[in-house]
Amino acid sequence: MTITVAGEKKEYKDGLTLPELIEAENVETPEYVTVSINDEFILTENKATTVLNEGDSVEFLYFMGGGQ
Amino acid sequence: MIIRIDYKLYDELAAYAREHLPEEACGLIAGTEEDGERLIKKVYFLENIDHANDHFTLDPREQMEAIKDMRSLGLKPLGNWHSHPESPSRPSVEDIKLAFDSKASYMILSLMSKEAVFNSFHIENGEVTKEDLRIISEEYYY
């Protein structure tokens, strides 16, 4: 199937899970990454069971914050 | 890493940060990257959802909108920036701890003294490296 990851079209196997995609994309510190699929944020508790579908658009957003 | 920003964009960023005192101001940067050199072409001004003078957090939804805008303009996300109203232009312990994206440039504008100080850093596994930030113009490009 074809999905879009961070704006780039990519081919992945059907039934790909979100954890498999995170591993395949070498996402650093995934526990601090917010994932959106088709503009919907995935709740942390749903990350492990989320399955990607043909045409999905996935974004990985790093938590960005700090203090002085 | 050489990272360049036009003085007009820098002035805009510094003015925005001053307008938001006493809170920390923050946002994203986007541009191009070639041969290990970055050129900032757009600065995004995002809400500091902490609304604090000693802390900032970007709103993920605004972050996503900004990234989509970057893509539509053919720009690459290059990192983020934030201001330090009362401390130097260097990553704090918390900045280092919360720097999860080693591909990002982390830019910090200090407003603690009369003259603003702006620096950019690479942060990876808790190690901080200062980047070669150059504020440029068409006439003074180096």
N, CA and C atoms of all chains as a GROMACS GRO file, in nm:
protein
  630
    1MET      N    1   0.085  -0.119   0.000
    1MET     CA    2   0.000   0.000   0.000
    1MET      C    3   0.088   0.125   0.000
    2THR      N    4   0.029   0.234  -0.044
    2THR     CA    5   0.103   0.361  -0.045
    2THR      C    6   0.050   0.451   0.067
    3ILE      N    7   0.141   0.499   0.147
    3ILE     CA    8   0.104   0.596   0.251
    3ILE      C    9   0.199   0.715   0.240
    4THR      N   10   0.160   0.825   0.298
    4THR     CA   11   0.246   0.944   0.298
    4THR      C   12   0.302   0.963   0.438
    5VAL      N   13   0.434   0.965   0.446
    5VAL     CA   14   0.499   0.982   0.575
    5VAL      C   15   0.580   1.112   0.571
    6ALA      N   16   0.544   1.202   0.658
    6ALA     CA   17   0.611   1.332   0.663
    6ALA      C   18   0.620   1.396   0.524
    7GLY      N   19   0.510   1.388   0.452
    7GLY     CA   20   0.500   1.452   0.322
    7GLY      C   21   0.554   1.372   0.206
    8GLU      N   22   0.609   1.253   0.233
    8GLU     CA   23   0.671   1.173   0.127
    8GLU      C   24   0.593   1.044   0.105
    9LYS      N   25   0.561   1.014  -0.020
    9LYS     CA   26   0.486   0.891  -0.049
    9LYS      C   27   0.578   0.771  -0.038
   10LYS      N   28   0.530   0.666   0.034
   10LYS     CA   29   0.613   0.548   0.055
   10LYS      C   30   0.530   0.422   0.042
   11GLU      N   31   0.598   0.315   0.003
   11GLU     CA   32   0.532   0.185  -0.010
   11GLU      C   33   0.559   0.102   0.115
   12TYR      N   34   0.453   0.050   0.172
   12TYR     CA   35   0.466  -0.040   0.287
   12TYR      C   36   0.371  -0.156   0.270
   13LYS      N   37   0.394  -0.262   0.346
   13LYS     CA   38   0.306  -0.380   0.338
   13LYS      C   39   0.167  -0.346   0.392
   14ASP      N   40   0.070  -0.416   0.341
   14ASP     CA   41  -0.066  -0.399   0.394
   14ASP      C   42  -0.069  -0.441   0.541
   15GLY      N   43  -0.151  -0.377   0.617
   15GLY     CA   44  -0.167  -0.415   0.758
   15GLY      C   45  -0.056  -0.365   0.848
   16LEU      N   46   0.025  -0.273   0.797
   16LEU     CA   47   0.136  -0.218   0.877
   16LEU      C   48   0.082  -0.151   1.003
   17THR      N   49   0.144  -0.182   1.116
   17THR     CA   50   0.100  -0.119   1.240
   17THR      C   51   0.183   0.008   1.264
   18LEU      N   52   0.133   0.093   1.349
   18LEU     CA   53   0.205   0.217   1.379
   18LEU      C   54   0.342   0.188   1.443
   19PRO      N   55   0.350   0.095   1.540
   19PRO     CA   56   0.484   0.065   1.595
   19PRO      C   57   0.582   0.016   1.487
   20GLU      N   58   0.531  -0.062   1.390
   20GLU     CA   59   0.619  -0.108   1.281
   20GLU      C   60   0.666   0.009   1.196
   21LEU      N   61   0.576   0.103   1.172
   21LEU     CA   62   0.615   0.221   1.092
   21LEU      C   63   0.717   0.305   1.167
   22ILE      N   64   0.695   0.323   1.296
   22ILE     CA   65   0.788   0.402   1.377
   22ILE      C   66   0.928   0.340   1.373
   23GLU      N   67   0.932   0.209   1.378
   23GLU     CA   68   1.062   0.140   1.372
   23GLU      C   69   1.125   0.154   1.233
   24ALA      N   70   1.042   0.133   1.130
   24ALA     CA   71   1.093   0.139   0.993
   24ALA      C   72   1.144   0.279   0.959
   25GLU      N   73   1.082   0.380   1.016
   25GLU     CA   74   1.121   0.519   0.986
   25GLU      C   75   1.230   0.570   1.080
   26ASN      N   76   1.279   0.481   1.167
   26ASN     CA   77   1.385   0.519   1.262
   26ASN      C   78   1.351   0.646   1.340
   27VAL      N   79   1.230   0.652   1.389
   27VAL     CA   80   1.188   0.769   1.465
   27VAL      C   81   1.262   0.768   1.600
   28GLU      N   82   1.334   0.877   1.626
   28GLU     CA   83   1.409   0.887   1.752
   28GLU      C   84   1.312   0.911   1.868
   29THR      N   85   1.346   0.861   1.982
   29THR     CA   86   1.268   0.880   2.106
   29THR      C   87   1.116   0.882   2.080
   30PRO      N   88   1.063   0.769   2.026
   30PRO     CA   89   0.921   0.768   1.987
   30PRO      C   90   0.825   0.798   2.102
   31GLU      N   91   0.870   0.775   2.225
   31GLU     CA   92   0.782   0.804   2.339
   31GLU      C   93   0.753   0.953   2.352
   32TYR      N   94   0.835   1.036   2.287
   32TYR     CA   95   0.813   1.181   2.294
   32TYR      C   96   0.762   1.237   2.161
   33VAL      N   97   0.712   1.148   2.079
   33VAL     CA   98   0.662   1.191   1.949
   33VAL      C   99   0.510   1.180   1.945
   34THR      N  100   0.448   1.288   1.900
   34THR     CA  101   0.304   1.285   1.877
   34THR      C  102   0.282   1.242   1.733
   35VAL      N  103   0.191   1.148   1.715
   35VAL     CA  104   0.164   1.098   1.580
   35VAL      C  105   0.028   1.146   1.535
   36SER      N  106   0.022   1.194   1.413
   36SER     CA  107  -0.110   1.226   1.356
   36SER      C  108  -0.127   1.144   1.229
   37ILE      N  109  -0.249   1.092   1.212
   37ILE     CA  110  -0.284   1.022   1.088
   37ILE      C  111  -0.404   1.094   1.031
   38ASN      N  112  -0.388   1.142   0.909
   38ASN     CA  113  -0.494   1.219   0.842
   38ASN      C  114  -0.544   1.333   0.932
   39ASP      N  115  -0.446   1.402   0.990
   39ASP     CA  116  -0.474   1.520   1.075
   39ASP      C  117  -0.538   1.489   1.209
   40GLU      N  118  -0.549   1.363   1.244
   40GLU     CA  119  -0.605   1.326   1.374
   40GLU      C  120  -0.491   1.276   1.462
   41PHE      N  121  -0.479   1.331   1.582
   41PHE     CA  122  -0.374   1.286   1.673
   41PHE      C  123  -0.412   1.149   1.731
   42ILE      N  124  -0.312   1.063   1.740
   42ILE     CA  125  -0.333   0.929   1.795
   42ILE      C  126  -0.302   0.932   1.945
   43LEU      N  127  -0.397   0.890   2.024
   43LEU     CA  128  -0.375   0.888   2.168
   43LEU      C  129  -0.264   0.788   2.200
   44THR      N  130  -0.185   0.820   2.301
   44THR     CA  131  -0.072   0.734   2.338
   44THR      C  132  -0.117   0.589   2.360
   45GLU      N  133  -0.231   0.573   2.428
   45GLU     CA  134  -0.276   0.438   2.458
   45GLU      C  135  -0.322   0.361   2.333
   46ASN      N  136  -0.342   0.434   2.222
   46ASN     CA  137  -0.385   0.366   2.099
   46ASN      C  138  -0.271   0.342   2.000
   47LYS      N  139  -0.153   0.393   2.034
   47LYS     CA  140  -0.041   0.382   1.938
   47LYS      C  141  -0.010   0.236   1.904
   48ALA      N  142  -0.008   0.150   2.004
   48ALA     CA  143   0.034   0.010   1.983
   48ALA      C  144  -0.061  -0.067   1.893
   49THR      N  145  -0.186  -0.029   1.891
   49THR     CA  146  -0.286  -0.108   1.817
   49THR      C  147  -0.331  -0.043   1.686
   50THR      N  148  -0.276   0.074   1.656
   50THR     CA  149  -0.320   0.144   1.535
   50THR      C  150  -0.261   0.078   1.410
   51VAL      N  151  -0.348   0.056   1.312
   51VAL     CA  152  -0.306  -0.005   1.186
   51VAL      C  153  -0.322   0.099   1.074
   52LEU      N  154  -0.221   0.108   0.988
   52LEU     CA  155  -0.225   0.205   0.879
   52LEU      C  156  -0.306   0.150   0.762
   53ASN      N  157  -0.367   0.240   0.689
   53ASN     CA  158  -0.446   0.202   0.571
   53ASN      C  159  -0.395   0.275   0.447
   54GLU      N  160  -0.426   0.216   0.334
   54GLU     CA  161  -0.390   0.277   0.204
   54GLU      C  162  -0.429   0.426   0.202
   55GLY      N  163  -0.335   0.509   0.159
   55GLY     CA  164  -0.366   0.651   0.143
   55GLY      C  165  -0.350   0.735   0.269
   56ASP      N  166  -0.320   0.671   0.381
   56ASP     CA  167  -0.305   0.748   0.505
   56ASP      C  168  -0.188   0.846   0.495
   57SER      N  169  -0.202   0.956   0.565
   57SER     CA  170  -0.096   1.055   0.572
   57SER      C  171  -0.052   1.067   0.718
   58VAL      N  172   0.073   1.035   0.742
   58VAL     CA  173   0.124   1.027   0.879
   58VAL      C  174   0.226   1.138   0.904
   59GLU      N  175   0.214   1.200   1.019
   59GLU     CA  176   0.314   1.300   1.061
   59GLU      C  177   0.367   1.261   1.199
   60PHE      N  178   0.497   1.279   1.216
   60PHE     CA  179   0.558   1.259   1.348
   60PHE      C  180   0.600   1.397   1.399
   61LEU      N  181   0.547   1.434   1.512
   61LEU     CA  182   0.579   1.566   1.568
   61LEU      C  183   0.652   1.549   1.700
   62TYR      N  184   0.772   1.602   1.706
   62TYR     CA  185   0.845   1.596   1.831
   62TYR      C  186   0.789   1.695   1.930
   63PHE      N  187   0.784   1.652   2.055
   63PHE     CA  188   0.751   1.748   2.160
   63PHE      C  189   0.856   1.857   2.154
   64MET      N  190   0.813   1.981   2.156
   64MET     CA  191   0.909   2.090   2.157
   64MET      C  192   0.876   2.184   2.271
   65GLY      N  193   0.967   2.188   2.364
   65GLY     CA  194   0.949   2.274   2.479
   65GLY      C  195   1.080   2.284   2.554
   66GLY      N  196   1.080   2.366   2.656
   66GLY     CA  197   1.202   2.383   2.735
   66GLY      C  198   1.181   2.489   2.839
   67GLY      N  199   1.289   2.527   2.898
   67GLY     CA  200   1.282   2.629   3.003
   67GLY      C  201   1.413   2.701   3.013
   68GLN      N  202   1.411   2.818   3.073
   68GLN     CA  203   1.535   2.895   3.074
   68GLN      C  204   1.618   2.865   3.197
   69MET      N  205   2.799   2.298   1.142
   69MET     CA  206   2.681   2.337   1.065
   69MET      C  207   2.673   2.489   1.054
   70ILE      N  208   2.667   2.537   0.931
   70ILE     CA  209   2.644   2.681   0.910
   70ILE      C  210   2.493   2.700   0.893
   71ILE      N  211   2.437   2.794   0.965
   71ILE     CA  212   2.295   2.823   0.952
   71ILE      C  213   2.280   2.973   0.933
   72ARG      N  214   2.213   3.011   0.824
   72ARG     CA  215   2.203   3.154   0.790
   72ARG      C  216   2.059   3.202   0.802
   73ILE      N  217   2.046   3.325   0.849
   73ILE     CA  218   1.915   3.388   0.854
   73ILE      C  219   1.930   3.532   0.809
   74ASP      N  220   1.840   3.576   0.722
   74ASP     CA  221   1.842   3.715   0.677
   74ASP      C  222   1.812   3.808   0.794
   75TYR      N  223   1.878   3.922   0.798
   75TYR     CA  224   1.861   4.013   0.913
   75TYR      C  225   1.717   4.059   0.929
   76LYS      N  226   1.641   4.063   0.817
   76LYS     CA  227   1.501   4.108   0.828
   76LYS      C  228   1.418   4.004   0.904
   77LEU      N  229   1.444   3.877   0.876
   77LEU     CA  230   1.372   3.771   0.948
   77LEU      C  231   1.413   3.772   1.095
   78TYR      N  232   1.543   3.792   1.116
   78TYR     CA  233   1.592   3.798   1.254
   78TYR      C  234   1.529   3.915   1.331
   79ASP      N  235   1.523   4.031   1.265
   79ASP     CA  236   1.462   4.149   1.330
   79ASP      C  237   1.316   4.121   1.366
   80GLU      N  238   1.247   4.053   1.274
   80GLU     CA  239   1.106   4.019   1.296
   80GLU      C  240   1.092   3.928   1.418
   81LEU      N  241   1.180   3.829   1.424
   81LEU     CA  242   1.178   3.734   1.536
   81LEU      C  243   1.206   3.805   1.668
   82ALA      N  244   1.308   3.890   1.668
   82ALA     CA  245   1.345   3.959   1.792
   82ALA      C  246   1.234   4.054   1.836
   83ALA      N  247   1.170   4.122   1.739
   83ALA     CA  248   1.061   4.215   1.773
   83ALA      C  249   0.944   4.136   1.834
   84TYR      N  250   0.913   4.022   1.774
   84TYR     CA  251   0.803   3.938   1.825
   84TYR      C  252   0.833   3.894   1.968
   85ALA      N  253   0.957   3.851   1.991
   85ALA     CA  254   0.995   3.804   2.125
   85ALA      C  255   0.985   3.916   2.226
   86ARG      N  256   1.026   4.038   2.186
   86ARG     CA  257   1.018   4.153   2.278
   86ARG      C  258   0.872   4.187   2.308
   87GLU      N  259   0.789   4.178   2.205
   87GLU     CA  260   0.645   4.208   2.225
   87GLU      C  261   0.582   4.112   2.324
   88HIS      N  262   0.638   3.991   2.332
   88HIS     CA  263   0.578   3.889   2.419
   88HIS      C  264   0.641   3.882   2.558
   89LEU      N  265   0.732   3.974   2.587
   89LEU     CA  266   0.785   3.979   2.723
   89LEU      C  267   0.670   4.009   2.820
   90PRO      N  268   0.666   3.960   2.940
   90PRO     CA  269   0.775   3.885   3.004
   90PRO      C  270   0.775   3.734   2.973
   91GLU      N  271   0.682   3.690   2.884
   91GLU     CA  272   0.677   3.546   2.855
   91GLU      C  273   0.787   3.505   2.757
   92GLU      N  274   0.822   3.379   2.759
   92GLU     CA  275   0.908   3.324   2.654
   92GLU      C  276   0.825   3.318   2.527
   93ALA      N  277   0.886   3.354   2.417
   93ALA     CA  278   0.822   3.340   2.286
   93ALA      C  279   0.886   3.221   2.214
   94CYS      N  280   0.815   3.165   2.118
   94CYS     CA  281   0.868   3.044   2.055
   94CYS      C  282   0.809   3.024   1.916
   95GLY      N  283   0.870   2.933   1.843
   95GLY     CA  284   0.820   2.903   1.710
   95GLY      C  285   0.909   2.804   1.639
   96LEU      N  286   0.888   2.796   1.510
   96LEU     CA  287   0.964   2.701   1.427
   96LEU      C  288   1.039   2.777   1.319
   97ILE      N  289   1.136   2.710   1.261
   97ILE     CA  290   1.209   2.768   1.148
   97ILE      C  291   1.206   2.669   1.033
   98ALA      N  292   1.202   2.724   0.913
   98ALA     CA  293   1.199   2.639   0.793
   98ALA      C  294   1.285   2.700   0.686
   99GLY      N  295   1.333   2.616   0.597
   99GLY     CA  296   1.417   2.668   0.489
   99GLY      C  297   1.471   2.558   0.403
  100THR      N  298   1.595   2.575   0.363
  100THR     CA  299   1.658   2.476   0.276
  100THR      C  300   1.787   2.427   0.342
  101GLU      N  301   1.830   2.310   0.296
  101GLU     CA  302   1.956   2.255   0.347
  101GLU      C  303   2.032   2.196   0.230
  102GLU      N  304   2.154   2.239   0.215
  102GLU     CA  305   2.237   2.190   0.106
  102GLU      C  306   2.382   2.183   0.151
  103ASP      N  307   2.446   2.073   0.122
  103ASP     CA  308   2.587   2.053   0.160
  103ASP      C  309   2.612   2.086   0.306
  104GLY      N  310   2.519   2.046   0.391
  104GLY     CA  311   2.537   2.068   0.535
  104GLY      C  312   2.518   2.211   0.580
  105GLU      N  313   2.468   2.297   0.491
  105GLU     CA  314   2.444   2.437   0.528
  105GLU      C  315   2.294   2.465   0.522
  106ARG      N  316   2.246   2.536   0.622
  106ARG     CA  317   2.104   2.564   0.629
  106ARG      C  318   2.077   2.713   0.604
  107LEU      N  319   1.970   2.738   0.531
  107LEU     CA  320   1.926   2.875   0.508
  107LEU      C  321   1.781   2.886   0.554
  108ILE      N  322   1.759   2.971   0.652
  108ILE     CA  323   1.622   2.990   0.703
  108ILE      C  324   1.547   3.083   0.608
  109LYS      N  325   1.433   3.035   0.563
  109LYS     CA  326   1.355   3.119   0.470
  109LYS      C  327   1.223   3.164   0.531
  110LYS      N  328   1.182   3.096   0.637
  110LYS     CA  329   1.057   3.138   0.702
  110LYS      C  330   1.066   3.109   0.851
  111VAL      N  331   1.018   3.204   0.929
  111VAL     CA  332   1.011   3.187   1.074
  111VAL      C  333   0.863   3.178   1.111
  112TYR      N  334   0.829   3.080   1.191
  112TYR     CA  335   0.690   3.064   1.237
  112TYR      C  336   0.681   3.110   1.382
  113PHE      N  337   0.578   3.188   1.408
  113PHE     CA  338   0.555   3.240   1.543
  113PHE      C  339   0.438   3.162   1.603
  114LEU      N  340   0.466   3.076   1.697
  114LEU     CA  341   0.362   2.990   1.753
  114LEU      C  342   0.337   3.028   1.899
  115GLU      N  343   0.221   2.987   1.945
  115GLU     CA  344   0.184   3.020   2.083
  115GLU      C  345   0.267   2.939   2.182
  116ASN      N  346   0.312   3.006   2.285
  116ASN     CA  347   0.372   2.935   2.398
  116ASN      C  348   0.256   2.896   2.490
  117ILE      N  349   0.217   2.771   2.485
  117ILE     CA  350   0.096   2.733   2.560
  117ILE      C  351   0.120   2.732   2.711
  118ASP      N  352   0.246   2.745   2.753
  118ASP     CA  353   0.275   2.758   2.897
  118ASP      C  354   0.252   2.902   2.945
  119HIS      N  355   0.261   2.998   2.853
  119HIS     CA  356   0.248   3.140   2.888
  119HIS      C  357   0.330   3.173   3.015
  120ALA      N  358   0.455   3.135   3.012
  120ALA     CA  359   0.542   3.154   3.128
  120ALA      C  360   0.668   3.229   3.087
  121ASN      N  361   0.735   3.287   3.187
  121ASN     CA  362   0.860   3.359   3.156
  121ASN      C  363   0.982   3.268   3.166
  122ASP      N  364   0.960   3.145   3.209
  122ASP     CA  365   1.074   3.054   3.227
  122ASP      C  366   1.051   2.917   3.162
  123HIS      N  367   0.953   2.908   3.075
  123HIS     CA  368   0.923   2.778   3.014
  123HIS      C  369   0.843   2.798   2.886
  124PHE      N  370   0.861   2.707   2.791
  124PHE     CA  371   0.775   2.712   2.672
  124PHE      C  372   0.739   2.572   2.627
  125THR      N  373   0.623   2.562   2.566
  125THR     CA  374   0.579   2.440   2.498
  125THR      C  375   0.504   2.482   2.373
  126LEU      N  376   0.539   2.420   2.261
  126LEU     CA  377   0.467   2.447   2.138
  126LEU      C  378   0.338   2.366   2.136
  127ASP      N  379   0.235   2.423   2.077
  127ASP     CA  380   0.108   2.354   2.061
  127ASP      C  381   0.122   2.256   1.943
  128PRO      N  382   0.103   2.126   1.966
  128PRO     CA  383   0.123   2.028   1.858
  128PRO      C  384   0.035   2.056   1.735
  129ARG      N  385  -0.085   2.107   1.758
  129ARG     CA  386  -0.172   2.132   1.642
  129ARG      C  387  -0.118   2.248   1.557
  130GLU      N  388  -0.070   2.352   1.624
  130GLU     CA  389  -0.010   2.463   1.550
  130GLU      C  390   0.119   2.417   1.480
  131GLN      N  391   0.190   2.330   1.550
  131GLN     CA  392   0.314   2.274   1.495
  131GLN      C  393   0.282   2.200   1.364
  132MET      N  394   0.176   2.121   1.368
  132MET     CA  395   0.138   2.043   1.250
  132MET      C  396   0.098   2.135   1.135
  133GLU      N  397   0.022   2.240   1.167
  133GLU     CA  398  -0.020   2.334   1.063
  133GLU      C  399   0.103   2.402   1.001
  134ALA      N  400   0.199   2.437   1.086
  134ALA     CA  401   0.321   2.501   1.035
  134ALA      C  402   0.398   2.406   0.944
  135ILE      N  403   0.406   2.280   0.982
  135ILE     CA  404   0.480   2.184   0.901
  135ILE      C  405   0.411   2.163   0.766
  136LYS      N  406   0.279   2.161   0.768
  136LYS     CA  407   0.206   2.148   0.641
  136LYS      C  408   0.231   2.271   0.552
  137ASP      N  409   0.237   2.387   0.616
  137ASP     CA  410   0.265   2.510   0.540
  137ASP      C  411   0.405   2.504   0.479
  138MET      N  412   0.502   2.455   0.558
  138MET     CA  413   0.639   2.441   0.507
  138MET      C  414   0.640   2.353   0.381
  139ARG      N  415   0.569   2.241   0.391
  139ARG     CA  416   0.565   2.148   0.277
  139ARG      C  417   0.504   2.215   0.155
  140SER      N  418   0.398   2.291   0.178
  140SER     CA  419   0.330   2.355   0.064
  140SER      C  420   0.422   2.458  -0.002
  141LEU      N  421   0.517   2.510   0.073
  141LEU     CA  422   0.611   2.609   0.020
  141LEU      C  423   0.742   2.545  -0.028
  142GLY      N  424   0.749   2.413  -0.015
  142GLY     CA  425   0.871   2.343  -0.056
  142GLY      C  426   0.986   2.365   0.039
  143LEU      N  427   0.954   2.397   0.164
  143LEU     CA  428   1.060   2.421   0.264
  143LEU      C  429   1.072   2.301   0.357
  144LYS      N  430   1.188   2.293   0.419
  144LYS     CA  431   1.215   2.182   0.511
  144LYS      C  432   1.207   2.233   0.655
  145PRO      N  433   1.148   2.154   0.745
  145PRO     CA  434   1.155   2.194   0.887
  145PRO      C  435   1.300   2.189   0.932
  146LEU      N  436   1.351   2.299   0.987
  146LEU     CA  437   1.492   2.303   1.028
  146LEU      C  438   1.511   2.303   1.179
  147GLY      N  439   1.403   2.331   1.253
  147GLY     CA  440   1.419   2.330   1.399
  147GLY      C  441   1.322   2.426   1.465
  148ASN      N  442   1.359   2.469   1.583
  148ASN     CA  443   1.272   2.563   1.655
  148ASN      C  444   1.354   2.676   1.716
  149TRP      N  445   1.283   2.774   1.766
  149TRP     CA  446   1.349   2.886   1.835
  149TRP      C  447   1.265   2.923   1.956
  150HIS      N  448   1.331   2.975   2.056
  150HIS     CA  449   1.256   3.032   2.168
  150HIS      C  450   1.340   3.140   2.234
  151SER      N  451   1.274   3.222   2.313
  151SER     CA  452   1.347   3.330   2.378
  151SER      C  453   1.373   3.296   2.524
  152HIS      N  454   1.480   3.355   2.576
  152HIS     CA  455   1.511   3.350   2.719
  152HIS      C  456   1.503   3.493   2.770
  153PRO      N  457   1.389   3.530   2.828
  153PRO     CA  458   1.375   3.670   2.872
  153PRO      C  459   1.478   3.712   2.976
  154GLU      N  460   1.521   3.619   3.060
  154GLU     CA  461   1.606   3.660   3.173
  154GLU      C  462   1.731   3.574   3.189
  155SER      N  463   1.768   3.503   3.084
  155SER     CA  464   1.888   3.419   3.096
  155SER      C  465   1.963   3.418   2.963
  156PRO      N  466   2.086   3.367   2.962
  156PRO     CA  467   2.169   3.376   2.842
  156PRO      C  468   2.120   3.290   2.724
  157SER      N  469   2.182   3.315   2.612
  157SER     CA  470   2.148   3.242   2.489
  157SER      C  471   2.226   3.111   2.485
  158ARG      N  472   2.184   3.021   2.570
  158ARG     CA  473   2.242   2.886   2.573
  158ARG      C  474   2.133   2.791   2.622
  159PRO      N  475   2.139   2.664   2.581
  159PRO     CA  476   2.034   2.572   2.624
  159PRO      C  477   2.043   2.548   2.775
  160SER      N  478   1.927   2.558   2.841
  160SER     CA  479   1.923   2.529   2.984
  160SER      C  480   1.923   2.377   3.002
  161VAL      N  481   1.934   2.336   3.126
  161VAL     CA  482   1.929   2.192   3.156
  161VAL      C  483   1.799   2.133   3.102
  162GLU      N  484   1.690   2.206   3.119
  162GLU     CA  485   1.561   2.157   3.071
  162GLU      C  486   1.555   2.156   2.918
  163ASP      N  487   1.614   2.260   2.855
  163ASP     CA  488   1.617   2.262   2.708
  163ASP      C  489   1.689   2.137   2.655
  164ILE      N  490   1.798   2.102   2.721
  164ILE     CA  491   1.876   1.986   2.676
  164ILE      C  492   1.798   1.857   2.698
  165LYS      N  493   1.736   1.848   2.814
  165LYS     CA  494   1.659   1.728   2.849
  165LYS      C  495   1.541   1.706   2.753
  166LEU      N  496   1.485   1.818   2.705
  166LEU     CA  497   1.365   1.808   2.620
  166LEU      C  498   1.397   1.822   2.471
  167ALA      N  499   1.524   1.811   2.436
  167ALA     CA  500   1.561   1.818   2.295
  167ALA      C  501   1.563   1.676   2.238
  168PHE      N  502   1.454   1.638   2.175
  168PHE     CA  503   1.439   1.499   2.130
  168PHE      C  504   1.473   1.478   1.983
  169ASP      N  505   1.484   1.586   1.910
  169ASP     CA  506   1.505   1.573   1.765
  169ASP      C  507   1.647   1.616   1.730
  170SER      N  508   1.731   1.518   1.705
  170SER     CA  509   1.872   1.552   1.679
  170SER      C  510   1.893   1.617   1.542
  171LYS      N  511   1.790   1.614   1.457
  171LYS     CA  512   1.804   1.679   1.325
  171LYS      C  513   1.772   1.828   1.332
  172ALA      N  514   1.717   1.870   1.445
  172ALA     CA  515   1.671   2.010   1.457
  172ALA      C  516   1.784   2.102   1.501
  173SER      N  517   1.776   2.226   1.454
  173SER     CA  518   1.858   2.333   1.512
  173SER      C  519   1.773   2.395   1.622
  174TYR      N  520   1.835   2.414   1.738
  174TYR     CA  521   1.764   2.474   1.851
  174TYR      C  522   1.819   2.616   1.868
  175MET      N  523   1.736   2.714   1.835
  175MET     CA  524   1.782   2.852   1.836
  175MET      C  525   1.728   2.924   1.960
  176ILE      N  526   1.815   3.000   2.023
  176ILE     CA  527   1.777   3.068   2.148
  176ILE      C  528   1.814   3.216   2.141
  177LEU      N  529   1.713   3.298   2.164
  177LEU     CA  530   1.732   3.443   2.166
  177LEU      C  531   1.729   3.489   2.310
  178SER      N  532   1.840   3.545   2.357
  178SER     CA  533   1.843   3.599   2.493
  178SER      C  534   1.807   3.747   2.492
  179LEU      N  535   1.716   3.784   2.582
  179LEU     CA  536   1.676   3.924   2.596
  179LEU      C  537   1.714   3.978   2.734
  180MET      N  538   1.808   3.908   2.798
  180MET     CA  539   1.842   3.948   2.935
  180MET      C  540   1.917   4.081   2.940
  181SER      N  541   1.989   4.113   2.834
  181SER     CA  542   2.059   4.241   2.834
  181SER      C  543   1.997   4.332   2.727
  182LYS      N  544   2.043   4.454   2.721
  182LYS     CA  545   1.984   4.552   2.628
  182LYS      C  546   1.991   4.502   2.484
  183GLU      N  547   2.107   4.448   2.449
  183GLU     CA  548   2.124   4.394   2.314
  183GLU      C  549   2.087   4.247   2.314
  184ALA      N  550   2.000   4.206   2.223
  184ALA     CA  551   1.962   4.066   2.213
  184ALA      C  552   2.081   3.983   2.164
  185VAL      N  553   2.086   3.858   2.209
  185VAL     CA  554   2.191   3.766   2.164
  185VAL      C  555   2.121   3.642   2.109
  186PHE      N  556   2.162   3.600   1.991
  186PHE     CA  557   2.095   3.490   1.922
  186PHE      C  558   2.198   3.383   1.886
  187ASN      N  559   2.171   3.261   1.926
  187ASN     CA  560   2.260   3.149   1.894
  187ASN      C  561   2.178   3.028   1.851
  188SER      N  562   2.247   2.936   1.784
  188SER     CA  563   2.182   2.813   1.739
  188SER      C  564   2.265   2.693   1.785
  189PHE      N  565   2.195   2.587   1.822
  189PHE     CA  566   2.264   2.471   1.880
  189PHE      C  567   2.213   2.340   1.820
  190HIS      N  568   2.305   2.245   1.814
  190HIS     CA  569   2.268   2.107   1.782
  190HIS      C  570   2.273   2.033   1.916
  191ILE      N  571   2.167   1.959   1.945
  191ILE     CA  572   2.163   1.886   2.073
  191ILE      C  573   2.132   1.740   2.042
  192GLU      N  574   2.222   1.654   2.085
  192GLU     CA  575   2.205   1.510   2.059
  192GLU      C  576   2.257   1.431   2.178
  193ASN      N  577   2.173   1.345   2.230
  193ASN     CA  578   2.210   1.264   2.347
  193ASN      C  579   2.267   1.348   2.460
  194GLY      N  580   2.209   1.463   2.482
  194GLY     CA  581   2.253   1.548   2.593
  194GLY      C  582   2.377   1.630   2.563
  195GLU      N  583   2.435   1.611   2.444
  195GLU     CA  584   2.556   1.687   2.408
  195GLU      C  585   2.515   1.810   2.326
  196VAL      N  586   2.569   1.924   2.363
  196VAL     CA  587   2.534   2.049   2.294
  196VAL      C  588   2.651   2.097   2.210
  197THR      N  589   2.623   2.128   2.084
  197THR     CA  590   2.725   2.186   1.997
  197THR      C  591   2.670   2.316   1.940
  198LYS      N  592   2.748   2.421   1.954
  198LYS     CA  593   2.704   2.550   1.900
  198LYS      C  594   2.719   2.548   1.748
  199GLU      N  595   2.616   2.593   1.679
  199GLU     CA  596   2.622   2.599   1.534
  199GLU      C  597   2.674   2.736   1.490
  200ASP      N  598   2.719   2.742   1.365
  200ASP     CA  599   2.776   2.865   1.312
  200ASP      C  600   2.661   2.949   1.254
  201LEU      N  601   2.596   3.027   1.339
  201LEU     CA  602   2.481   3.107   1.298
  201LEU      C  603   2.529   3.239   1.238
  202ARG      N  604   2.482   3.267   1.117
  202ARG     CA  605   2.523   3.390   1.049
  202ARG      C  606   2.400   3.472   1.012
  203ILE      N  607   2.396   3.594   1.063
  203ILE     CA  608   2.287   3.684   1.027
  203ILE      C  609   2.334   3.763   0.905
  204ILE      N  610   2.261   3.746   0.796
  204ILE     CA  611   2.313   3.793   0.667
  204ILE      C  612   2.220   3.894   0.602
  205SER      N  613   2.270   3.953   0.495
  205SER     CA  614   2.187   4.036   0.407
  205SER      C  615   2.236   4.005   0.266
  206GLU      N  616   2.170   4.061   0.165
  206GLU     CA  617   2.216   4.036   0.028
  206GLU      C  618   2.358   4.088   0.011
  207GLU      N  619   2.385   4.200   0.077
  207GLU     CA  620   2.516   4.263   0.064
  207GLU      C  621   2.623   4.188   0.145
  208TYR      N  622   2.581   4.143   0.263
  208TYR     CA  623   2.678   4.075   0.350
  208TYR      C  624   2.640   3.929   0.367
  209TYR      N  625   2.676   3.851   0.268
  209TYR     CA  626   2.648   3.708   0.269
  209TYR      C  627   2.782   3.637   0.289
  210TYR      N  628   2.790   3.559   0.393
  210TYR     CA  629   2.917   3.487   0.415
  210TYR      C  630   2.890   3.350   0.471
   0.00000   0.00000   0.00000
